[in-house]
Amino acid sequence: MLDMDTKNVVFYNQGTQERKFALVAENPTSEFSLDFSATAEMVTPAVVHIKSKVLTRTTGMQRQQVPDAFRDFFGDQFNDMQPQEREQASSGSGVILSKDGYIVTNNHVIDNATEVEVTLHDKRSFKAKVIGTDPSTDLAVIQIRENDLPTLAFANSDQVKVGNWVLAVGNPFNLTSTVTAGVVSAKGRNLRIVQDKAPIESFIQTDAAVNPGNSGGALVNATGGLIGINTAIASNTGSYAGYSFAVPSNIVSKVVEDLIKYGEVQRAFLGILIRDMDGNLAKEKDVDFLAGVYVDSLMKESSAKDAGLKKGDIIVKVDSKPVKTVAELQENIGRQRPGDKVVLTVSRNNKEVLIPVTLKNKEGKIEIANRDSKDPFDALGADFEELTDKDKKQAKIENGVKVAKLYKGKLTRKTGMRPGFIITKVDKKPIKTIKELKEALRKTDGSVMIEGVYPDFPDPEYYALGLD
């Protein structure tokens, strides 16, 4: 894991038909040249400039923070203290993957966008439709209505080696078709920067120069194969300071295919809490040190528990492929879908044990989900808790569900809601349990009115938002 303050890792952006995408082989040539002009000429036409109009919320004084006397004094002016939505421009890059206009970019480039515009290498501009997003990997797919477009093909990111030459192609500072070169300096970086409930981070780290606006652009090998989507930089200033990070192409290709085919990513989970194995952990657990991933605990009815994994197991391989870190394990499982089978090699009592596992989704099912079965909680970006008697007494209510934790999602973007808020009604229907909340959200027509209270302020609060 990279030892750095995550506040210094910043994103680059300023501000059903089954589809298989092409693969390219690694370069077999024995000759090597530092002249990348041919590769740059091939790649740049397939990298686009993306401009988004994004709704943001200005930070105003929250109602709960204003004493009654001040509210009475200000009267109608109090409304001006509430957070307001305003539109801002955001820009980044994207990579064309199919001749009929499917483009991959970063989720944070188009997140919460009201309008997305794509400008091609030849200066033509198109309005784009958002096909799907995956906050867990910070990826998104958009589409423009055009045919016979230039494309890039995926290369196998597993074959990328530290020291390989790479090119980063994008639109930093709105400077279109910018190409920089560098080498792969590390793989499997987990920076803990993806703000999602179940983030998957196993970045390719390079020293190719990138800057704001490169988000969603291409990281390619010396022969022009797409090995990653540029996502973040390590910086104290917000501009390039030595290292950049890209989502590996083997993750990208799976996410893209799922978003186009199913409308959401079909994600598989082992259902375990894990830690990187190191010398200190080995001493703490009184086991021989072995590079791998330590199983700290298992969730009920998880695929790992059903398969027979145990607390204290050290996972060292997935399908014969060595895994030495949490990031590597997450990357390998993240490429799978519910129902897929993998064989885990674990060290148990200093003996290797092979454990076949049938993977499940987070709901504990092995079936592929359709567009209509998407969990409404995913869009909200929150964890919920049932109310205790103490909660009810403090808030002076009889029913509700507490917002325990908020992530990046519609509740934070659209409402300014704070953790601790108690949802009492959805579309005027009383809510008593988490199950009732989920069912009520599933039955909405795309927009919803949420009513509730904060424990320290008993007056009702109302939040309206769209779930589409």
JORA-V879385 format. One record per residue. RES is the residue in one small letter. PSI is psi in whole degrees, -180 to 180 (NA if undefined). Layout:
# JORA-V879385
res | psi
RES | PSI
RES | PSI
This chain:
# JORA-V879385
res | psi
m | 139
l | 130
d | 93
m | 157
d | 120
t | -16
k | -18
n | 3
v | 118
v | 152
f | 158
y | -27
n | 150
q | 125
g | NA
t | 118
q | 133
e | 139
r | 130
k | 134
f | 151
a | 150
l | 150
v | 150
a | 160
e | 155
n | 118
p | -3
t | 147
s | -14
e | 147
f | 140
s | 145
l | 8
d | 106
f | 18
s | -39
a | -41
t | -45
a | -42
e | -34
m | -37
v | -43
t | -35
p | -22
a | 1
v | 127
v | 163
h | 131
i | 128
k | 133
s | 143
k | 122
v | 135
l | 129
t | 159
r | 124
t | 147
t | 113
g | -179
m | 127
q | 145
r | -39
q | -20
q | -4
v | 119
p | 155
d | -42
a | -38
f | -36
r | -40
d | -37
f | -44
f | -27
g | -128
d | -24
q | -16
f | -32
n | -28
d | -15
m | -10
q | 152
p | 138
q | 146
e | 138
r | 160
e | 134
q | 158
a | 141
s | 148
s | 156
g | -155
s | 170
g | 166
v | 126
i | 126
l | -18
s | 152
k | -23
d | 21
g | 12
y | 131
i | 135
v | 142
t | -174
n | 145
n | -38
h | -12
v | -36
i | 6
d | 127
n | 21
a | 139
t | -20
e | 137
v | 127
e | 134
v | 129
t | 123
l | 170
h | -31
d | 13
k | -1
r | 143
s | 146
f | 147
k | 140
a | 150
k | 135
v | 117
i | -40
g | 158
t | 154
d | 89
p | -25
s | -30
t | 2
d | 44
l | 156
a | 155
v | 130
i | 167
q | 142
i | 155
r | 90
e | 155
n | 168
d | 43
l | 151
p | 145
t | 164
l | 146
a | 147
f | 138
a | 165
n | 108
s | -19
d | -26
q | -5
v | 135
k | 149
v | 129
g | -15
n | 142
w | 141
v | 158
l | 137
a | 127
v | 127
g | -156
n | 63
p | 139
f | 32
n | 17
l | 103
t | 153
s | 51
t | 131
v | 129
t | 156
a | 153
g | -166
v | 158
v | 122
s | -15
a | 163
k | 159
g | 34
r | 130
n | 108
l | -11
r | 46
i | -18
v | 116
q | 80
d | 160
k | -33
a | 67
p | 146
i | 113
e | 121
s | 62
f | 148
i | 125
q | 132
t | 168
d | 19
a | 131
a | 126
v | 159
n | 176
p | 129
g | -17
n | -13
s | 130
g | -3
g | 179
a | 138
l | 117
v | 157
n | -178
a | -18
t | 6
g | 7
g | 138
l | 114
i | -7
g | 165
i | 117
n | 134
t | -44
a | 163
i | 156
a | 117
s | 144
n | -12
t | -13
g | -8
s | 170
y | 134
a | 23
g | -34
y | 145
s | 164
f | 138
a | 144
v | 127
p | 146
s | -30
n | -27
i | -43
v | -47
s | -38
k | -45
v | -46
v | -47
e | -41
d | -45
l | -39
i | -42
k | -41
y | -15
g | -10
e | 161
v | 131
q | 93
r | 135
a | 147
f | 143
l | -32
g | 46
i | 155
l | 130
i | 160
r | 149
d | 135
m | 132
d | -179
g | -39
n | -42
l | -39
a | -40
k | -41
e | -41
k | -2
d | 51
v | 160
d | 138
f | 134
l | 126
a | 125
g | -160
v | 122
y | 132
v | 110
d | -38
s | 165
l | 141
m | 153
k | 140
e | 26
s | 163
s | -36
a | -43
k | -43
d | -33
a | -17
g | 11
l | 153
k | 154
k | 134
g | -13
d | 149
i | 112
i | 124
v | -17
k | 150
v | 115
d | 49
s | 1
k | 123
p | 139
v | 124
k | -13
t | 164
v | -42
a | -43
e | -40
l | -45
q | -40
e | -45
n | -41
i | -34
g | -19
r | -10
q | 166
r | 159
p | 136
g | -20
d | 154
k | 136
v | 159
v | 118
l | 135
t | 120
v | 150
s | 120
r | 118
n | 40
n | 22
k | 141
e | 133
v | 133
l | 127
i | 109
p | 136
v | 128
t | 117
l | 146
k | 165
n | -178
k | -15
e | 0
g | 22
k | 157
i | -3
e | 150
i | 131
a | 146
n | 176
r | -33
d | -13
s | 12
k | 137
d | 120
p | -24
f | -27
d | -42
a | -35
l | -37
g | 58
a | 154
d | 145
f | 154
e | 147
e | 150
l | 143
t | 168
d | -34
k | -42
d | -46
k | -41
k | -42
q | -42
a | -6
k | 48
i | 167
e | -18
n | 163
g | 175
v | 132
k | 139
v | 105
a | -39
k | 143
l | 139
y | -173
k | 115
g | -169
k | -33
l | -38
t | -38
r | -38
k | -24
t | -27
g | 17
m | 146
r | 151
p | 144
g | -16
f | 140
i | 115
i | 118
t | -28
k | 147
v | 118
d | 45
k | 2
k | 125
p | 141
i | 126
k | -29
t | 165
i | -39
k | -44
e | -38
l | -46
k | -43
e | -39
a | -39
l | -35
r | -30
k | -1
t | 162
d | 20
g | -23
s | 153
v | 147
m | 118
i | 128
e | 143
g | -168
v | 160
y | 142
p | -32
d | 4
f | 98
p | -11
d | 138
p | 145
e | 147
y | 131
y | 123
a | 135
l | 160
g | 144
l | -7
d | NA
